[in-house]
Amino acid sequence: MKKLYRLLTVLVVAFGGLGTAQVATADVSYNVGYVSEYYFRGVLQKNSSASAGIDYEEGGFYIGAWGADVGDGIEYDIYLGYGIETESGLRLHFLHSKSKSDNAIPLVMTHGWPGSIQEFLKIIPIIQKNSDVPVDIICPALPGFGFSDKPKETGMDSKQIAILQHELLMALGYDKYIVQGGDWGATVSKWMAELYPDHCIGIHLNMIIAWPPADKDPLENTSQEEQKLMANYEKYKEQGVGYYEIQKTKPQTLGYGLNDSPVGLAAWIVEKFYGWFDGEENKLVVTNDEVLAIISLYWFTESITSSTRLYKENGDLGFSFENIKQPMAGAVFERDLIAPPRAWAEEIYNVVQWNTHKGGHFAALEQPESLSADIIDFIKKLNIV
């Protein structure tokens, strides 16, 4: 029971020197290899509520589908992958979808874990089609993720990644840019705005990291709806933070098992796509192929260990609470892991737009129409000429 699984038609890598990123000319139909049929063994108790982790029937389905006939993968517009070697010696893989206009503003969209640049494949054409302001979209793969190089030394945290991504933008010939992100991408985006205020002209986040000010009532200037959404973080701490603690402390030990077992890897990742989405506890709101494509990228690039090391590098936050002056937009998705009120965000950001949407953690993948509209509205507010 074996079949070639088409991971993506988009990730073809051509690495050049700094400032010399070249478009790949290889065939963009990319078959990644075989996955055999695997079974869960030693799992005796059904876990219908998913409270103890991914249920063996759901996990077994994914392993069966991964190794069986899953069709021809996902139909996407084709975006060629690029690569560039940074001054650090690390090579970054990235997607670069250019507008037809010469004066387009670059939008840097940064993913998190356990995501990848695949999250942006649906939203890229929507933004470029619907935005009145021409937009070039750049989606870097974080170091240690996908086809980007794996860091060989410690210290590659969100701040250092922000430095590399700024270097990438400069090498591509851009001067001013907008940053956008969720999950770890939100921390990288915040660092880019903080470190490069003369270049970053706006920051849009679909996961907003903000905590209550120490010298104020945390409920001051918050609505009842916002107070309700504050419970997301408490639920996350009580029921979903276990993966974070082990990845923050012992990612290497965890990696031996996940990199060795397709079953373990699939279960570890799939669980997050069940628990972090809008909808029922044991129900996905994206296609199986989309999730399998992401799992495949981690498996075939053997990047699960290197990707989880980012948790150890960042520790509890990977974030700076320094104020930034650039205009900021917050798109709060109701089922995200954290959903702070606007008043908390205003302690750090220059908030010019704040909206709440239906949906969960992987907004670009799950709610591309809502997120793209929010991004486009924000770009309009920047009055780019």
Secondary structure, DSSP 4 states (H G I P E B T S, - for coil): ---EEEEESS----EESTT------S-S-EEEEE-------S--S--TT-TTSS-HHHHHHHHHHHHS--TT--------EEEEE-TTS-EEEEEEE--SSTTPEEEEEE--SS--GGGGTTHHHHHHHH-SS-EEEEEEPPTTSTTSPPPSSS---HHHHHHHHHHHHHHTT-SSEEEEESTHHHHHHHHHHHH-TTTEEEEEESS------TTS-TTTT--HHHHHHTHHHHHHHHHT-HHHHHHHH-HHHHHHHHHH-HHHHHHHHHHHHHHTSSS-TT--SS-HHHHHHHHHHHHHTT-HHHHHHHHHHHTTT--------SEEEEEEETTSS----HHHHTTTSEEEEEEEES--S-HHHH-HHHHHHHHHHHHHHTT--
